[in-house]
Amino acid sequence: KCKYVGITSWRMKEKTGLTFEKIKSLISAEPGYDAYTYINYGEELNLLQNKTSAIGILWERIYQAGLAKKKFEWINIFCNYWIIRKELLPQYVKFLSAVMRLLEKDKICKWICESVKFHHRDKEWPVQTFLVEYCFGVWLVNNPQIKYKQLIKKPIPNTLVKKPFTLVKRALNAPETLAEIYQRHRTD
């Protein structure tokens, strides 16, 4: 019965100020797209951050595996701020499943996912949680046949007090990069 499906944060209104009614109104004013995103900020450089960050290394592995191409016009869409025509959802799920398989099977990815946590909101979270949030934007840009509309063209400020993400390494405060730590601990 529904034409679109998507993932929306249960804290969406708190984070963006948008309501379900406002999003419906924005979509009604711009009909005919395959997907709609309702937040936009950042760029691909946020993914790569730097070559030694956990997320940066994981994205490099995803690119090297051929699951996505580097596109510097990439749109930073976190996974809880989009909807898509329901018949296209299986294509995205296929991409997301391939990324998750790589994270489980690739030695470097697996090691990072098991060893690195991000501290956020007084809890430690697996790094892949944050990596997956970027997947929808990467998938959109890598599938130019999918017509999408950014309903919000400017950043929506997060109304929450933000603490910087802190990378927590199990390497006892060593000033090494993750690549160096991996090399030191690898067993092949």
N, CA, C and O of each residue as an XYZ file, in Angstrom:
752
protein
N       0.815     -1.183      0.000
C       0.000      0.000      0.000
C       0.869      1.262      0.000
O       0.552      2.226     -0.697
N       1.948      1.266      0.766
C       2.797      2.454      0.797
C       3.725      2.460     -0.424
O       4.135      1.405     -0.908
N       4.043      3.639     -0.905
C       4.896      3.793     -2.070
C       6.373      3.884     -1.681
O       7.244      3.458     -2.441
N       6.654      4.437     -0.502
C       8.019      4.642     -0.037
C       8.248      3.963      1.299
O       7.332      3.822      2.109
N       9.485      3.545      1.514
C       9.910      3.009      2.801
C      11.244      3.657      3.146
O      11.924      4.200      2.276
N      11.602      3.598      4.393
C      12.879      4.173      4.782
C      13.180      3.929      6.235
O      12.450      3.236      6.943
N      14.253      4.507      6.651
C      14.716      4.379      8.022
C      14.742      5.781      8.611
O      15.307      6.702      8.020
N      14.137      5.935      9.758
C      14.120      7.242     10.404
C      14.448      7.073     11.874
O      13.896      6.208     12.555
N      15.338      7.898     12.345
C      15.725      7.864     13.746
C      14.525      8.161     14.637
O      13.713      9.032     14.325
N      14.421      7.454     15.718
C      13.356      7.723     16.681
C      13.586      9.076     17.348
O      12.685      9.617     17.988
N      14.785      9.617     17.200
C      15.114     10.927     17.775
C      15.126     12.014     16.696
O      15.690     13.089     16.903
N      14.506     11.735     15.549
C      14.561     12.645     14.412
C      14.128     14.066     14.765
O      14.827     15.025     14.437
N      13.001     14.209     15.420
C      12.523     15.560     15.728
C      13.507     16.281     16.640
O      13.771     17.471     16.463
N      14.041     15.566     17.601
C      15.022     16.162     18.515
C      16.282     16.575     17.748
O      16.849     17.635     18.012
N      16.715     15.746     16.804
C      17.957     16.017     16.075
C      17.791     17.056     14.977
O      18.707     17.840     14.729
N      16.642     17.077     14.318
C      16.493     17.911     13.126
C      15.427     18.982     13.242
O      15.451     19.962     12.498
N      14.495     18.811     14.161
C      13.370     19.733     14.235
C      12.255     19.381     13.253
O      11.202     20.018     13.268
N      12.468     18.376     12.401
C      11.455     17.984     11.421
C      10.449     17.012     12.026
O      10.793     16.177     12.863
N       9.213     17.137     11.589
C       8.160     16.201     11.995
C       7.779     15.356     10.781
O       8.143     15.684      9.652
N       7.054     14.281     11.016
C       6.559     13.440      9.933
C       5.695     14.265      8.987
O       5.799     14.138      7.767
N       4.858     15.093      9.549
C       3.980     15.934      8.722
C       4.783     16.877      7.835
O       4.447     17.059      6.665
N       5.842     17.481      8.378
C       6.680     18.399      7.593
C       7.372     17.654      6.456
O       7.451     18.165      5.339
N       7.869     16.463      6.729
C       8.528     15.669      5.687
C       7.525     15.311      4.594
O       7.840     15.426      3.410
N       6.312     14.876      4.976
C       5.277     14.573      3.989
C       4.967     15.795      3.136
O       4.786     15.684      1.924
N       4.908     16.941      3.761
C       4.628     18.192      3.039
C       5.754     18.514      2.047
O       5.483     18.909      0.913
N       7.000     18.349      2.464
C       8.137     18.601      1.578
C       8.114     17.657      0.373
O       8.390     18.069     -0.754
N       7.785     16.392      0.621
C       7.727     15.402     -0.469
C       6.562     15.713     -1.405
O       6.714     15.617     -2.622
N       5.420     16.079     -0.871
C       4.259     16.421     -1.698
C       4.556     17.597     -2.623
O       4.015     17.670     -3.727
N       5.398     18.502     -2.186
C       5.756     19.666     -2.997
C       6.759     19.318     -4.097
O       6.952     20.106     -5.023
N       7.393     18.161     -4.010
C       8.420     17.721     -4.975
C       8.160     16.273     -5.386
O       8.988     15.411     -5.092
N       7.044     15.971     -6.053
C       6.714     14.571     -6.370
C       7.586     13.998     -7.493
O       8.221     14.732     -8.251
N       7.595     12.666     -7.576
C       8.184     11.997     -8.727
C       9.597     11.482     -8.596
O      10.170     11.030     -9.587
N      10.177     11.531     -7.425
C      11.549     11.041     -7.250
C      11.542      9.616     -6.707
O      10.584      9.181     -6.068
N      12.640      8.894     -6.979
C      12.794      7.529     -6.462
C      13.124      7.527     -4.976
O      12.701      6.637     -4.238
N      13.878      8.525     -4.548
C      14.312      8.607     -3.154
C      14.295     10.060     -2.715
O      14.445     10.978     -3.521
N      14.110     10.240     -1.425
C      14.163     11.571     -0.829
C      15.069     11.508      0.384
O      14.998     10.583      1.194
N      15.905     12.495      0.487
C      16.716     12.648      1.684
C      16.278     13.941      2.335
O      15.936     14.900      1.643
N      16.285     13.980      3.632
C      15.827     15.192      4.278
C      16.814     15.734      5.288
O      16.449     16.331      6.301
N      18.060     15.509      4.980
C      19.136     16.202      5.682
C      20.343     16.131      4.770
O      20.508     15.154      4.038
N      21.177     17.132      4.801
C      22.387     17.100      3.986
C      23.470     17.880      4.696
O      23.273     19.031      5.085
N      24.585     17.261      4.858
C      25.768     17.944      5.345
C      26.956     17.034      5.154
O      26.797     15.817      5.067
N      28.126     17.596      5.088
C      29.348     16.814      4.963
C      29.702     16.516      3.532
O      29.057     16.999      2.601
N      30.719     15.725      3.366
C      31.206     15.319      2.057
C      31.980     14.023      2.223
O      32.178     13.546      3.341
N      32.415     13.458      1.110
C      33.105     12.181      1.169
C      34.330     12.234      2.075
O      34.701     11.221      2.668
N      34.948     13.374      2.187
C      36.123     13.469      3.052
C      35.785     13.120      4.493
O      36.660     12.697      5.249
N      34.518     13.294      4.886
C      34.113     12.848      6.226
C      34.221     11.338      6.347
O      34.520     10.820      7.422
N      33.981     10.631      5.255
C      34.113      9.174      5.274
C      35.562      8.781      5.463
O      35.906      7.997      6.347
N      36.392      9.337      4.624
C      37.796      8.951      4.651
C      38.499      9.554      5.853
O      39.488      9.006      6.340
N      37.990     10.684      6.334
C      38.528     11.432      7.464
C      40.032     11.588      7.304
O      40.505     12.664      6.939
N      40.748     10.590      7.557
C      42.151     10.525      7.178
C      42.466      9.052      7.033
O      41.740      8.196      7.538
N      43.523      8.770      6.361
C      43.798      7.376      6.003
C      44.051      6.487      7.214
O      44.064      5.263      7.086
N      44.253      7.087      8.393
C      44.522      6.254      9.558
C      43.327      6.127     10.496
O      43.420      5.440     11.513
N      42.200      6.777     10.176
C      41.029      6.615     11.037
C      40.377      5.269     10.731
O      40.510      4.738      9.628
N      39.686      4.736     11.700
C      39.034      3.433     11.514
C      38.045      3.474     10.363
O      38.061      2.592      9.505
N      37.179      4.491     10.330
C      36.178      4.570      9.261
C      36.865      4.809      7.921
O      36.456      4.245      6.906
N      37.894      5.632      7.909
C      38.640      5.865      6.670
C      39.242      4.589      6.110
O      39.157      4.340      4.907
N      39.842      3.785      6.958
C      40.436      2.516      6.510
C      39.346      1.575      6.009
O      39.515      0.924      4.978
N      38.237      1.498      6.724
C      37.151      0.616      6.288
C      36.613      1.047      4.935
O      36.366      0.200      4.077
N      36.426      2.350      4.722
C      35.923      2.796      3.418
C      36.930      2.521      2.315
O      36.542      2.163      1.203
N      38.203      2.679      2.597
C      39.214      2.335      1.585
C      39.099      0.865      1.204
O      39.226      0.524      0.028
N      38.859     -0.013      2.182
C      38.699     -1.444      1.907
C      37.443     -1.685      1.062
O      37.457     -2.516      0.153
N      36.373     -0.971      1.356
C      35.131     -1.105      0.575
C      35.385     -0.683     -0.864
O      34.947     -1.353     -1.799
N      36.091      0.427     -1.041
C      36.419      0.882     -2.397
C      37.325     -0.125     -3.100
O      37.101     -0.445     -4.267
N      38.349     -0.628     -2.403
C      39.273     -1.603     -2.997
C      38.558     -2.889     -3.391
O      38.944     -3.539     -4.363
N      37.522     -3.262     -2.649
C      36.763     -4.480     -2.955
C      35.815     -4.274     -4.137
O      35.184     -5.224     -4.602
N      35.717     -3.046     -4.617
C      34.861     -2.766     -5.769
C      33.383     -2.637     -5.437
O      32.544     -2.673     -6.338
N      33.052     -2.487     -4.162
C      31.648     -2.359     -3.786
C      31.106     -0.964     -4.079
O      29.898     -0.788     -4.236
N      31.984      0.017     -4.154
C      31.596      1.398     -4.463
C      32.799      2.092     -5.081
O      33.941      1.678     -4.883
N      32.530      3.146     -5.826
C      33.600      3.955     -6.408
C      33.689      5.253     -5.636
O      32.686      5.783     -5.159
N      34.920      5.761     -5.521
C      35.096      7.056     -4.883
C      34.468      8.110     -5.774
O      34.774      8.198     -6.964
N      33.608      8.890     -5.202
C      32.941      9.968     -5.934
C      32.950     11.185     -5.019
O      32.283     11.192     -3.985
N      33.683     12.185     -5.386
C      33.807     13.301     -4.462
C      32.610     14.235     -4.466
O      32.589     15.225     -3.735
N      31.607     13.923     -5.294
C      30.357     14.661     -5.185
C      29.389     13.937     -4.248
O      28.203     14.262     -4.192
N      29.901     12.970     -3.525
C      29.104     12.163     -2.612
C      28.316     13.032     -1.642
O      28.793     14.076     -1.197
N      27.126     12.596     -1.328
C      26.238     13.293     -0.401
C      26.243     12.542      0.930
O      25.995     11.336      0.967
N      26.517     13.236      1.988
C      26.560     12.623      3.317
C      25.144     12.501      3.865
O      24.590     13.468      4.389
N      24.568     11.326      3.746
C      23.223     11.069      4.252
C      23.325      9.955      5.282
O      23.671      8.823      4.945
N      23.033     10.262      6.502
C      23.022      9.215      7.504
C      21.801      8.338      7.305
O      20.771      8.813      6.828
N      21.897      7.081      7.660
C      20.882      6.091      7.296
C      19.524      6.345      7.925
O      18.543      5.725      7.517
N      19.435      7.213      8.881
C      18.134      7.427      9.504
C      17.447      8.699      9.015
O      16.630      9.280      9.729
N      17.782      9.137      7.786
C      17.178     10.347      7.240
C      16.858     10.209      5.762
O      17.211     11.092      4.980
N      16.205      9.140      5.357
C      15.881      8.962      3.940
C      14.680      8.045      3.771
O      14.321      7.272      4.660
N      14.062      8.164      2.575
C      13.050      7.201      2.152
C      13.284      6.907      0.674
O      13.875      7.711     -0.046
N      12.810      5.742      0.236
C      13.013      5.304     -1.142
C      11.771      4.533     -1.605
O      11.043      3.961     -0.794
N      11.546      4.529     -2.913
C      10.438      3.710     -3.430
C      10.675      2.271     -2.994
O      11.792      1.762     -3.086
N       9.633      1.628     -2.525
C       9.818      0.315     -1.894
C      10.372     -0.737     -2.851
O      11.045     -1.664     -2.402
N      10.113     -0.625     -4.152
C      10.655     -1.624     -5.086
C      12.165     -1.480     -5.281
O      12.803     -2.399     -5.795
N      12.753     -0.342     -4.880
C      14.202     -0.154     -4.984
C      14.947     -0.603     -3.728
O      16.164     -0.786     -3.752
N      14.221     -0.777     -2.651
C      14.861     -1.145     -1.387
C      15.703     -2.419     -1.496
O      16.793     -2.447     -0.925
N      15.267     -3.473     -2.191
C      16.123     -4.676     -2.285
C      17.502     -4.398     -2.893
O      18.478     -5.049     -2.522
N      17.594     -3.451     -3.813
C      18.904     -3.112     -4.388
C      19.825     -2.520     -3.323
O      21.008     -2.856     -3.260
N      19.275     -1.639     -2.488
C      20.086     -1.054     -1.419
C      20.475     -2.126     -0.398
O      21.613     -2.167      0.067
N      19.534     -2.974     -0.062
C      19.812     -4.042      0.905
C      20.920     -4.959      0.378
O      21.755     -5.428      1.152
N      20.930     -5.214     -0.927
C      21.989     -6.039     -1.532
C      23.357     -5.382     -1.338
O      24.320     -6.051     -0.967
N      23.442     -4.070     -1.589
C      24.694     -3.332     -1.375
C      25.095     -3.377      0.097
O      26.240     -3.687      0.424
N      24.156     -3.067      0.975
C      24.437     -3.051      2.407
C      24.880     -4.430      2.889
O      25.778     -4.536      3.724
N      24.259     -5.481      2.369
C      24.644     -6.855      2.740
C      26.071     -7.159      2.288
O      26.826     -7.813      3.006
N      26.439     -6.683      1.096
C      27.803     -6.905      0.602
C      28.818     -6.180      1.491
O      29.891     -6.713      1.773
N      28.481     -4.975      1.927
C      29.368     -4.234      2.835
C      29.510     -5.005      4.146
O      30.621     -5.157      4.654
N      28.413     -5.485      4.691
C      28.464     -6.210      5.965
C      29.261     -7.506      5.838
O      30.004     -7.869      6.750
N      29.110     -8.210      4.703
C      29.914     -9.424      4.476
C      31.399     -9.091      4.449
O      32.211     -9.815      5.024
N      31.758     -7.986      3.774
C      33.164     -7.582      3.728
C      33.685     -7.292      5.133
O      34.802     -7.684      5.474
N      32.893     -6.617      5.938
C      33.313     -6.304      7.301
C      33.545     -7.571      8.123
O      34.391     -7.590      9.017
N      32.800     -8.613      7.822
C      32.941     -9.872      8.558
C      34.060    -10.751      8.022
O      34.675    -11.491      8.789
N      34.343    -10.688      6.710
C      35.273    -11.643      6.093
C      36.657    -11.080      5.817
O      37.638    -11.819      5.903
N      36.770     -9.813      5.494
C      38.070     -9.208      5.223
C      38.844     -9.104      6.532
O      38.328     -8.586      7.522
N      40.094     -9.602      6.540
C      40.875     -9.642      7.775
C      41.055     -8.276      8.418
O      40.899     -8.127      9.630
N      41.379     -7.288      7.612
C      41.604     -5.950      8.156
C      40.299     -5.369      8.684
O      40.258     -4.819      9.784
N      39.237     -5.494      7.898
C      37.939     -4.976      8.338
C      37.482     -5.665      9.618
O      37.024     -5.012     10.556
N      37.607     -6.960      9.646
C      37.171     -7.721     10.821
C      37.955     -7.288     12.059
O      37.383     -7.098     13.132
N      39.253     -7.136     11.898
C      40.086     -6.718     13.030
C      39.657     -5.344     13.536
O      39.513     -5.143     14.742
N      39.453     -4.400     12.618
C      39.029     -3.055     13.035
C      37.674     -3.122     13.734
O      37.487     -2.511     14.786
N      36.733     -3.859     13.157
C      35.394     -3.944     13.752
C      35.410     -4.583     15.133
O      34.585     -4.247     15.983
N      36.339     -5.498     15.363
C      36.444     -6.140     16.672
C      37.256     -5.322     17.665
O      37.102     -5.486     18.875
N      38.125     -4.436     17.161
C      39.086     -3.758     18.025
C      38.797     -2.293     18.305
O      39.322     -1.747     19.276
N      37.994     -1.648     17.503
C      37.813     -0.196     17.618
C      36.380      0.128     18.004
O      35.424     -0.409     17.445
N      36.262      1.000     18.953
C      34.957      1.493     19.395
C      34.978      3.018     19.330
O      36.029      3.640     19.486
N      33.815      3.608     19.100
C      33.659      5.046     19.202
C      32.898      5.342     20.482
O      31.917      4.674     20.811
N      33.358      6.333     21.181
C      32.665      6.768     22.389
C      31.687      7.864     21.971
O      32.081      8.892     21.420
N      30.401      7.622     22.246
C      29.365      8.570     21.862
C      28.226      8.473     22.859
O      27.717      7.384     23.124
N      27.830      9.601     23.406
C      26.740      9.659     24.389
C      26.991      8.735     25.579
O      26.113      7.990     26.014
N      28.197      8.809     26.080
C      28.592      8.060     27.276
C      28.538      6.547     27.116
O      28.454      5.819     28.105
N      28.586      6.075     25.880
C      28.646      4.635     25.623
C      29.701      4.379     24.561
O      30.079      5.281     23.814
N      30.167      3.153     24.503
C      31.073      2.761     23.427
C      30.287      1.944     22.415
O      29.556      1.018     22.767
N      30.456      2.312     21.138
C      29.714      1.685     20.054
C      30.685      1.088     19.057
O      31.763      1.642     18.842
N      30.325     -0.034     18.440
C      31.184     -0.601     17.391
C      31.336      0.390     16.238
O      30.378      1.065     15.861
N      32.523      0.473     15.690
C      32.815      1.428     14.618
C      31.917      1.212     13.405
O      31.569      2.170     12.715
N      31.539     -0.039     13.139
C      30.715     -0.306     11.953
C      29.335      0.331     12.057
O      28.688      0.569     11.038
N      28.879      0.607     13.266
C      27.601      1.305     13.436
C      27.627      2.634     12.694
O      26.663      2.993     12.018
N      28.726      3.357     12.821
C      28.840      4.669     12.198
C      29.173      4.546     10.713
O      28.742      5.374      9.910
N      29.930      3.528     10.348
C      30.226      3.306      8.939
C      28.944      3.038      8.150
O      28.765      3.577      7.058
N      28.067      2.223      8.689
C      26.825      1.870      7.992
C      25.942      3.101      7.785
O      25.182      3.157      6.818
N      26.032      4.078      8.674
C      25.224      5.285      8.506
C      25.545      6.029      7.208
O      24.705      6.775      6.706
N      26.720      5.841      6.670
C      27.105      6.518      5.438
C      26.694      5.763      4.176
O      26.739      6.323      3.081
N      26.302      4.521      4.313
C      26.107      3.659      3.140
C      25.042      4.154      2.165
O      25.229      4.038      0.954
N      23.946      4.696      2.650
C      22.882      5.101      1.731
C      23.354      6.203      0.786
O      23.073      6.147     -0.411
N      24.058      7.192      1.299
C      24.577      8.267      0.450
C      25.563      7.753     -0.581
O      25.529      8.180     -1.735
N      26.441      6.842     -0.184
C      27.403      6.253     -1.119
C      26.659      5.461     -2.195
O      26.986      5.556     -3.378
N      25.664      4.686     -1.783
C      24.887      3.884     -2.734
C      24.161      4.775     -3.734
O      24.135      4.470     -4.927
N      23.571      5.875     -3.263
C      22.867      6.786     -4.176
C      23.793      7.319     -5.264
O      23.448      7.295     -6.446
N      24.950      7.792     -4.870
C      25.867      8.384     -5.841
C      26.410      7.323     -6.790
O      26.709      7.625     -7.945
N      26.539      6.103     -6.328
C      27.033      5.026     -7.180
C      25.933      4.418     -8.047
O      26.199      3.498     -8.821
N      24.732      4.905     -7.931
C      23.596      4.453     -8.751
C      22.896      5.668     -9.343
O      21.793      6.016     -8.922
N      23.529      6.315    -10.317
C      22.983      7.571    -10.843
C      21.626      7.427    -11.522
O      20.958      8.434    -11.759
N      21.199      6.213    -11.841
C      19.874      6.022    -12.444
C      18.756      6.273    -11.432
O      17.603      6.468    -11.817
N      19.088      6.270    -10.151
C      18.088      6.519     -9.118
C      17.966      8.029     -8.935
O      18.913      8.708     -8.538
N      16.795      8.520     -9.230
C      16.528      9.953     -9.164
C      16.169     10.295     -7.715
O      15.176      9.804     -7.178
N      16.986     11.136     -7.099
C      16.703     11.492     -5.715
C      16.667     12.997     -5.541
O      17.220     13.753     -6.340
N      16.015     13.402     -4.496
C      15.849     14.813     -4.194
C      16.248     15.058     -2.758
O      15.770     14.395     -1.838
N      17.140     16.030     -2.581
C      17.464     16.479     -1.228
C      16.425     17.531     -0.861
O      16.382     18.608     -1.455
N      15.608     17.217      0.101
C      14.542     18.143      0.481
C      15.064     19.322      1.282
O      14.462     20.395      1.277
N      16.155     19.133      1.954
C      16.777     20.197      2.737
C      18.126     20.479      2.091
O      18.947     19.571      1.965
N      18.367     21.692      1.688
C      19.593     22.053      0.975
C      20.661     22.635      1.877
O      21.782     22.869      1.426
N      20.351     22.868      3.105
C      21.347     23.425      4.010
C      21.428     22.527      5.235
O      20.490     21.785      5.526
N      22.523     22.589      5.939
C      22.628     21.758      7.140
C      21.539     22.087      8.147
O      21.181     23.246      8.355
N      21.028     21.044      8.757
C      20.090     21.222      9.861
C      20.898     21.048     11.135
O      21.438     19.969     11.380
N      20.988     22.079     11.941
C      21.820     21.935     13.137
C      21.246     20.902     14.086
O      20.040     20.852     14.326
N      22.122     20.093     14.613
C      21.727     19.121     15.619
C      21.411     19.895     16.885
O      22.252     20.650     17.375
N      20.222     19.719     17.418
C      19.827     20.478     18.600
C      20.386     19.869     19.880
O      20.220     20.429     20.964
N      21.043     18.731     19.755
C      21.630     18.101     20.926
C      23.008     18.687     21.185
O      23.672     19.159     20.263
N      23.427     18.657     22.415
C      24.801     19.055     22.712
C      25.688     17.929     22.209
O      25.537     16.779     22.622
N      26.606     18.257     21.322
C      27.439     17.225     20.710
C      28.792     17.173     21.400
O      29.442     18.199     21.598
N      29.200     15.992     21.757
C      30.551     15.766     22.242
C      31.334     15.203     21.074
O      30.783     14.443     20.278
N      32.585     15.550     20.951
C      33.350     14.998     19.829
C      33.472     13.480     19.951
O      33.587     12.934     21.048
N      33.445     12.818     18.800
C      33.653     11.381     18.788
C      35.097     11.113     19.197
O      36.020     11.784     18.736
N      35.274     10.153     20.043
C      36.609      9.816     20.492
C      36.901      8.392     20.054
O      36.158      7.468     20.384
N      37.962      8.221     19.326
C      38.360      6.891     18.901
C      39.057      6.213     20.067
O      40.053      6.718     20.586
N      38.537      5.083     20.468
C      39.121      4.352     21.580
C      39.853      3.152     21.006
O      39.233      2.269     20.415
N      41.171      3.115     21.176
C      41.975      2.007     20.674
C      42.277      1.063     21.835
O      42.389      1.481     22.988
N      42.402     -0.192     21.506
C      42.800     -1.155     22.530
C      44.314     -1.185     22.663
O      44.855     -2.020     23.388
N      44.980     -0.315     21.996
C      46.443     -0.334     21.958
C      47.041      0.603     23.000
O      47.978      1.338     22.685
N      46.553      0.603     24.177
C      47.112      1.302     25.328
C      47.734      2.658     25.009
O      48.897      2.904     25.326
N      46.965      3.522     24.392
C      47.388      4.887     24.096
C      48.644      4.986     23.240
O      49.333      6.005     23.264
N      48.943      3.941     22.490
C      50.108      3.996     21.602
C      49.869      5.047     20.520
O      48.760      5.125     19.992
N      50.862      5.852     20.176
C      50.687      6.880     19.153
C      50.797      6.316     17.737
O      51.248      7.010     16.826
N      50.389      5.071     17.553
C      50.469      4.431     16.249
C      49.178      4.645     15.478
O      48.136      4.942     16.063
N      49.254      4.494     14.166
C      48.045      4.487     13.354
C      47.402      3.111     13.482
O      48.037      2.157     13.930
N      46.151      3.020     13.089
C      45.483      1.717     13.118
C      46.178      0.725     12.197
O      46.267     -0.461     12.513
N      46.668      1.201     11.066
C      47.385      0.309     10.149
C      48.631     -0.261     10.819
O      48.935     -1.443     10.659
N      49.358      0.573     11.571
C      50.554      0.095     12.276
C      50.190     -0.891     13.384
O      50.882     -1.889     13.587
N      49.115     -0.611     14.087
C      48.676     -1.528     15.144
C      48.285     -2.868     14.530
O      48.653     -3.923     15.046
N      47.537     -2.823     13.422
C      47.146     -4.055     12.744
C      48.387     -4.846     12.329
O      48.464     -6.052     12.566
N      49.356     -4.170     11.712
C      50.575     -4.854     11.262
C      51.286     -5.512     12.444
O      51.803     -6.622     12.313
N      51.314     -4.845     13.586
C      51.997     -5.372     14.765
C      51.282     -6.622     15.298
O      51.928     -7.511     15.852
N      49.953     -6.694     15.134
C      49.182     -7.786     15.724
C      48.772     -8.871     14.738
O      48.223     -9.893     15.150
N      49.021     -8.679     13.463
C      48.552     -9.664     12.487
C      49.255    -10.999     12.655
O      50.399    -11.061     13.108
N      48.572    -12.047     12.293
C      49.110    -13.386     12.523
C      49.168    -14.247     11.268
O      49.340    -15.462     11.366
N      49.027    -13.635     10.081
C      49.042    -14.492      8.876
C      50.462    -14.902      8.619
O      50.731    -15.626      7.660
